[in-house]
Amino acid sequence: MPNARLSRAARRPIRVSFEFFPPKTPEMEAALWRSVERLAPLGPTFMSVTYGAGGSTRERTHATVERMVRELDVPPAAHLTCVSASKAEVDAVVESYREAGVRHIVALRGDPAGGVGTAFEPHPDGYKSTADLISGIRARAPEIELSVSAYPEKHPESPSVEADFDVLRAKVDAGANRAITQFFFDNGHYLRYVDEARKRGIHVPIVPGIVPVSNFKQTANFAARAGATVPDWFAARFEGLEDDPSTRQLVAAAVAAEQVLDLVDHGVKDFHFYTMNKADLVYAICHLLGLRPAEGMGKRAAA
């Protein structure tokens, strides 16, 4: 029963982290910071900021993360890709993050400028893979915490499930501290994936990525490109709500909280939310999960 699940979650507190995308306009920047300041008091373990395809938002990502370091008590994590960049360029970004006080990087190969589905071609003078990138970061900045991606339903470019696990193992062997999964809607995919990873000797934390479905059609389209399935029973939850955003938001909060509570029942304690910069929805989900603002967390007090 839902009440029983909430009670169990309260006895086994969860930890959360939040992902944002960098702003493209001053208006989007203001909206982003409203989202960040709304969620920071919940005491996330970190807040990450993404890159666009082909590293297209590199400067905005850097500026956003630097501001987080200056103004927030929550540790930021900067996404870093090696697509369309030389080793020297990537190394310079790593060094600039270190100088800014960033101590956590989400290391990714990155999507080509053409987006998901476009063939990846390494830069002639660049890092050839995520594992190669991690090795480079480790050599320059051994103190940096490194997170990487994982795919419970297999990366769409991987020729096989086994090859996909080989890639994850290479990233861990190169020095990754944790993996964060692509979003999924059937918890069975995640639970089987973790079991299979452990059988292969991969023992870093594998944190489930959770996406609240604020726009079902948009999420379903992205899921198709990313290799994540949308079960019929899940789609039925949002049926008929295309023109009813208020009800859709309520359903989205309930569905995401239900997914997390089921994973809590399986012993999962850490969750990474792909916020899509939708703070109110994510805040509501976290409230349902028993999280409350922590005293003194959030925006750093002025000196």
C-alpha positions in Angstrom: 0.0 0.0 0.0 1.3 3.5 -0.7 1.1 4.6 2.9 3.1 1.6 4.0 5.7 2.3 1.3 6.0 5.9 2.4 6.5 4.7 6.0 9.3 2.4 4.9 10.9 5.2 2.9 10.9 7.4 5.9 12.7 4.7 7.9 15.3 4.3 5.1 16.0 7.9 4.0 17.0 8.3 0.4 19.7 10.5 -1.2 19.0 12.5 -4.3 21.0 14.5 -6.9 19.6 16.8 -9.6 20.6 17.4 -13.2 19.9 20.7 -15.1 20.6 21.9 -18.6 22.4 25.2 -19.1 20.4 28.3 -20.1 20.4 29.7 -23.7 18.9 33.1 -22.9 18.8 35.5 -20.0 15.2 34.5 -19.4 16.2 30.8 -19.3 19.1 31.6 -16.9 16.7 33.3 -14.5 14.3 30.3 -14.7 17.2 27.9 -14.1 18.3 29.7 -11.0 14.8 29.7 -9.6 14.9 25.9 -10.1 18.3 25.5 -8.5 17.3 27.6 -5.5 14.0 25.7 -5.1 15.7 22.3 -5.0 19.0 23.1 -3.2 17.4 23.2 0.3 16.5 19.5 -0.1 20.2 18.8 0.5 21.1 16.9 -2.7 24.4 15.1 -2.8 25.3 17.2 -5.9 23.7 19.2 -8.8 25.0 18.5 -12.3 24.9 20.7 -15.4 24.8 19.1 -18.9 26.6 19.8 -22.2 24.7 20.0 -25.5 25.4 17.8 -28.5 29.0 18.4 -29.8 29.9 20.3 -26.7 27.7 23.2 -27.9 26.9 24.6 -24.5 30.4 24.3 -23.0 30.8 28.0 -22.0 27.3 28.2 -20.5 27.8 25.0 -18.6 31.1 26.4 -17.2 29.5 29.7 -16.2 26.6 27.9 -14.5 28.8 25.6 -12.5 31.1 28.4 -11.5 28.1 30.3 -10.1 27.0 27.2 -8.2 30.4 27.1 -6.6 30.2 30.7 -5.5 26.6 30.9 -4.4 25.5 27.4 -3.2 26.3 25.1 -0.4 25.5 22.1 -2.7 28.5 20.6 -4.6 28.2 21.1 -8.3 29.1 18.4 -10.9 30.1 19.6 -14.4 29.4 17.5 -17.4 32.4 17.1 -19.7 32.6 15.5 -23.1 35.4 14.7 -25.5 33.5 15.0 -28.7 34.7 17.6 -31.2 37.6 18.7 -29.0 41.3 18.0 -28.8 43.0 16.6 -25.7 44.5 20.0 -25.1 41.1 21.7 -25.2 39.5 19.2 -22.9 42.5 19.3 -20.5 42.1 23.1 -20.4 38.5 22.7 -19.4 39.4 20.3 -16.6 42.0 22.7 -15.3 39.5 25.6 -15.4 37.0 23.6 -13.4 39.7 22.8 -10.8 40.6 26.5 -10.5 36.9 27.3 -10.1 36.6 24.8 -7.2 34.7 22.1 -9.0 35.6 18.6 -7.6 33.1 16.4 -9.4 32.9 15.8 -13.2 30.4 13.7 -15.1 32.6 12.3 -17.8 30.9 11.4 -21.1 31.9 10.6 -24.6 29.1 13.0 -25.7 26.7 13.0 -28.7 28.0 14.4 -32.0 26.8 17.8 -33.1 24.2 15.9 -35.2 22.7 14.5 -32.0 21.7 11.0 -31.0 21.9 8.6 -34.0 24.8 10.4 -35.7 28.0 8.3 -35.8 30.7 9.3 -33.4 34.1 10.2 -34.8 36.9 11.0 -32.4 38.7 14.3 -32.9 42.1 13.5 -34.6 43.9 14.8 -31.5 41.2 14.0 -29.0 40.2 11.4 -26.5 38.9 8.3 -28.3 36.4 7.1 -25.7 35.0 7.9 -22.3 37.5 5.5 -20.7 40.3 7.4 -22.4 38.8 10.7 -21.2 38.7 9.3 -17.6 42.3 8.2 -17.8 43.2 11.7 -18.9 41.3 13.4 -16.1 42.8 11.0 -13.5 46.3 11.8 -14.7 45.8 15.6 -14.4 43.3 15.7 -11.4 43.4 12.6 -9.3 41.3 14.3 -6.6 38.3 14.8 -8.9 35.3 12.6 -8.3 34.1 11.0 -11.6 30.6 9.8 -12.6 29.8 8.1 -15.9 26.8 6.9 -17.7 25.2 3.5 -17.8 22.4 2.0 -19.9 20.0 -0.5 -18.3 18.5 -1.3 -21.8 21.8 -1.1 -23.7 23.3 2.0 -25.4 21.6 2.3 -28.8 25.0 2.1 -30.5 26.3 -1.0 -28.7 26.4 -4.1 -30.8 25.4 -6.3 -27.9 24.6 -6.3 -24.1 28.0 -7.9 -23.5 29.8 -5.1 -25.4 27.9 -2.5 -23.4 29.1 -4.0 -20.1 32.6 -4.1 -21.5 32.4 -0.3 -22.1 31.1 0.2 -18.5 33.9 -2.0 -17.1 36.5 0.0 -19.1 35.2 3.2 -17.6 35.3 1.8 -14.1 38.8 0.4 -14.6 39.9 3.8 -15.8 38.9 5.4 -12.5 35.1 6.1 -12.5 33.6 6.4 -9.0 30.0 5.8 -9.9 27.7 5.2 -12.8 24.4 7.1 -13.4 21.9 5.3 -15.6 19.9 6.5 -18.5 16.2 6.9 -17.4 13.9 3.9 -17.6 10.3 3.2 -16.7 10.3 -0.5 -15.9 12.3 -1.1 -12.7 13.0 -4.6 -13.8 15.5 -3.3 -16.4 17.5 -1.5 -13.7 17.5 -4.3 -11.2 18.6 -6.9 -13.8 21.3 -4.5 -15.0 22.8 -4.1 -11.6 22.7 -7.8 -10.9 24.5 -8.5 -14.2 27.0 -5.8 -13.5 27.9 -7.3 -10.2 28.3 -10.7 -11.8 30.9 -9.1 -14.1 32.8 -7.6 -11.2 31.6 -4.1 -11.6 31.0 -2.9 -8.0 30.8 0.9 -8.1 27.4 2.4 -7.2 25.0 2.4 -10.1 22.6 5.2 -9.4 19.2 5.0 -11.2 18.3 8.0 -13.3 14.7 9.1 -12.9 12.9 11.4 -15.3 9.6 13.0 -14.3 7.3 13.0 -17.3 6.2 16.6 -17.6 5.5 16.1 -21.4 4.7 12.5 -22.3 5.0 12.9 -26.1 8.4 14.6 -25.8 9.7 12.1 -23.3 8.5 9.1 -25.4 10.3 10.6 -28.5 13.5 11.0 -26.6 13.2 7.5 -25.1 12.9 6.1 -28.6 16.2 7.8 -29.6 18.0 6.8 -26.4 17.0 3.1 -26.5 14.6 3.3 -23.5 11.3 1.5 -23.8 8.0 2.9 -22.7 5.7 0.1 -21.5 2.1 0.2 -22.5 0.9 0.3 -18.9 3.1 3.4 -18.4 1.8 5.2 -21.4 -1.7 4.5 -20.3 -1.1 6.6 -17.2 -0.8 9.7 -19.4 -3.5 8.8 -22.0 -5.9 11.6 -22.7 -3.8 14.3 -20.8 -2.2 15.9 -23.9 -4.2 19.1 -23.3 -4.5 18.9 -19.6 -1.1 20.0 -18.2 -2.3 20.4 -14.6 -3.5 16.8 -14.3 -0.5 15.6 -16.2 1.8 17.2 -13.6 -0.1 15.5 -10.8 0.1 12.1 -12.5 3.8 12.7 -13.3 4.6 13.3 -9.6 2.6 10.3 -8.5 4.2 7.9 -11.1 7.8 9.0 -10.4 7.3 8.7 -6.6 5.8 5.2 -7.1 8.8 4.2 -9.2 11.3 5.4 -6.6 9.4 3.8 -3.7 9.4 0.5 -5.5 13.2 0.8 -5.9 13.5 1.8 -2.2 11.7 -1.5 -1.4 14.5 -3.2 -3.3 17.2 -1.5 -1.2 18.1 1.4 -3.5 19.0 4.6 -1.6 20.5 7.0 -4.2 18.5 8.6 -7.0 19.5 11.0 -9.8 16.6 13.2 -11.1 16.7 14.5 -14.7 14.8 17.7 -13.7 14.5 19.2 -17.2 14.7 22.4 -15.2 11.2 21.8 -13.8 11.7 22.4 -10.1 8.2 22.4 -8.9 7.5 18.9 -10.2 10.7 17.5 -8.9 10.2 19.2 -5.5 6.7 17.7 -5.3 8.1 14.2 -6.0 10.8 14.6 -3.4 8.2 15.8 -0.9 6.1 12.6 -1.5 9.3 10.6 -0.9 9.7 12.2 2.6 12.4 14.7 1.8 12.2 18.1 3.5 14.3 21.2 3.3 17.4 21.0 5.5 18.1 23.9 7.8 20.9 26.0 6.5 21.0 24.3 3.1 20.7 26.0 -0.2 22.0 29.5 -1.0 25.2 30.4 0.7 24.9 33.2 3.2 26.6 36.5 2.3 29.9 37.1 4.0 
